[in-house]
Amino acid sequence: MKKYLIIVMLLVSTTITYSQKIGYEFRTNGKAYISTSYAGFEIRHRTDREENRFTYRHKLIDSDKFTLSLPLHYKVEKDQATLEPRLKYHLEKFSFWAQKEFNTEENMNAAFGLDIPVKDFTYRVGWDSSNTVRVRLVKKF
């Protein structure tokens, strides 16, 4: 419980002082996440179990039509680093994206979805290879 309280306090304090975005995601497999991000760095906490992930996302290509980013994740409890390249194709009212997470020891999920921006919010609907639907809401500041 103490560990959970520390994570919540960290998320709240960084969100209030430094955040560019805050998001909530839930999935049909029972997992839910809260995240906050600033300048390419993200902290994500899984709410159903105490799983925390730190991410740095570098955009290799960022044009009007495409974005290719290379996120490097560090999963604290597993002491595991992973890469998750993501390609986004931007259309007029939404973006289509595809990503694949992996590391040197494990082949992980692939995911596909749509990001739909509406004013300061982005709605995400997606599916991944574990047959899970994901829905996310992100607020930009």
C-alpha positions as CSV (number, residue, x, y, z in Angstrom):
1,M,0.0,0.0,0.0
2,K,2.8,2.4,0.8
3,K,4.4,1.8,-2.6
4,Y,1.1,2.5,-4.3
5,L,0.7,5.7,-2.3
6,I,4.2,6.9,-3.4
7,I,3.4,6.2,-7.0
8,V,0.1,8.1,-6.9
9,M,1.8,11.0,-5.2
10,L,4.5,11.0,-7.8
11,L,1.9,11.0,-10.6
12,V,-0.2,13.8,-9.1
13,S,2.8,16.0,-8.3
14,T,4.4,15.6,-11.8
15,T,1.0,16.1,-13.5
16,I,0.4,19.3,-11.7
17,T,3.8,20.8,-12.1
18,Y,5.3,19.4,-15.4
19,S,2.7,17.5,-17.4
20,Q,2.0,18.2,-21.0
21,K,-0.5,15.3,-21.1
22,I,-2.3,13.0,-18.7
23,G,-4.1,9.9,-19.8
24,Y,-6.3,7.0,-18.7
25,E,-6.5,3.7,-20.6
26,F,-8.6,0.6,-20.0
27,R,-8.5,-2.7,-21.8
28,T,-10.9,-5.6,-22.2
29,N,-8.4,-8.0,-20.4
30,G,-9.0,-6.1,-17.1
31,K,-5.9,-3.9,-17.1
32,A,-6.1,-0.2,-16.7
33,Y,-3.4,2.5,-16.8
34,I,-2.9,6.1,-15.8
35,S,0.0,8.1,-17.3
36,T,1.5,11.5,-17.4
37,S,4.1,12.8,-19.9
38,Y,6.4,15.7,-20.5
39,A,8.8,16.3,-23.5
40,G,9.0,12.7,-24.6
41,F,9.2,11.2,-21.1
42,E,6.2,9.3,-19.7
43,I,5.4,7.6,-16.4
44,R,2.7,4.9,-16.6
45,H,1.2,3.0,-13.7
46,R,-1.1,0.0,-14.0
47,T,-3.9,0.5,-11.6
48,D,-4.9,-3.2,-11.0
49,R,-1.4,-4.2,-10.0
50,E,1.5,-2.3,-8.9
51,E,3.3,-2.1,-12.3
52,N,5.2,1.0,-13.3
53,R,6.8,1.9,-16.6
54,F,9.1,4.8,-17.5
55,T,9.3,5.7,-21.2
56,Y,11.4,7.9,-23.4
57,R,10.0,8.4,-26.9
58,H,12.2,9.7,-29.7
59,K,10.5,10.7,-33.0
60,L,12.8,9.6,-35.8
61,I,10.4,11.0,-38.5
62,D,7.7,13.6,-37.9
63,S,6.0,14.9,-41.0
64,D,2.5,16.0,-41.9
65,K,1.7,12.5,-43.1
66,F,3.8,10.1,-41.0
67,T,5.4,9.9,-37.6
68,L,7.9,7.1,-36.8
69,S,8.8,7.0,-33.1
70,L,11.0,4.7,-31.1
71,P,9.9,4.4,-27.5
72,L,12.3,2.9,-25.0
73,H,10.4,1.5,-22.0
74,Y,11.8,0.4,-18.6
75,K,9.4,-1.8,-16.6
76,V,10.4,-1.4,-13.0
77,E,9.0,-4.5,-11.3
78,K,10.3,-6.8,-14.1
79,D,13.7,-4.9,-14.3
80,Q,13.1,-5.1,-18.1
81,A,13.8,-2.7,-21.0
82,T,11.8,-3.0,-24.2
83,L,11.6,-1.2,-27.5
84,E,8.2,-0.4,-29.2
85,P,8.5,1.2,-32.6
86,R,5.3,3.0,-33.7
87,L,4.4,4.2,-37.1
88,K,1.5,6.7,-37.4
89,Y,-0.2,7.7,-40.6
90,H,-2.0,11.1,-40.2
91,L,-5.3,11.6,-42.0
92,E,-7.5,14.7,-41.8
93,K,-9.6,13.8,-38.8
94,F,-7.7,10.9,-37.2
95,S,-4.4,9.0,-37.2
96,F,-3.9,5.2,-37.8
97,W,-1.0,3.6,-35.9
98,A,0.7,0.3,-35.6
99,Q,3.4,-0.8,-33.1
100,K,5.3,-3.8,-32.0
101,E,7.0,-4.3,-28.6
102,F,10.0,-6.5,-28.1
103,N,13.3,-7.0,-26.3
104,T,16.2,-9.4,-26.8
105,E,14.6,-12.2,-24.9
106,E,10.9,-12.0,-25.7
107,N,8.6,-11.3,-28.6
108,M,5.7,-9.2,-27.3
109,N,2.4,-7.8,-28.5
110,A,1.7,-6.0,-31.7
111,A,-1.0,-3.3,-31.6
112,F,-3.1,-1.3,-34.1
113,G,-5.5,1.5,-33.6
114,L,-6.9,5.0,-34.2
115,D,-6.2,8.2,-32.5
116,I,-9.0,10.8,-32.8
117,P,-8.1,14.3,-31.6
118,V,-10.9,16.6,-30.5
119,K,-9.8,20.0,-29.1
120,D,-7.5,19.3,-26.1
121,F,-8.4,15.6,-26.0
122,T,-7.3,12.5,-27.9
123,Y,-9.4,9.4,-28.0
124,R,-7.7,6.1,-28.8
125,V,-9.3,2.9,-29.8
126,G,-7.1,-0.1,-30.6
127,W,-6.6,-3.8,-30.6
128,D,-3.5,-5.9,-29.8
129,S,-2.3,-9.4,-30.6
130,S,-3.4,-10.7,-27.2
131,N,-7.0,-10.2,-28.5
132,T,-7.5,-7.2,-26.3
133,V,-9.4,-4.0,-27.1
134,R,-8.0,-0.8,-25.6
135,V,-9.6,2.5,-25.1
136,R,-7.7,5.6,-24.0
137,L,-8.4,9.2,-23.2
138,V,-5.6,11.8,-23.1
139,K,-5.9,15.4,-22.1
140,K,-3.3,17.9,-23.4
141,F,-2.3,21.0,-21.4
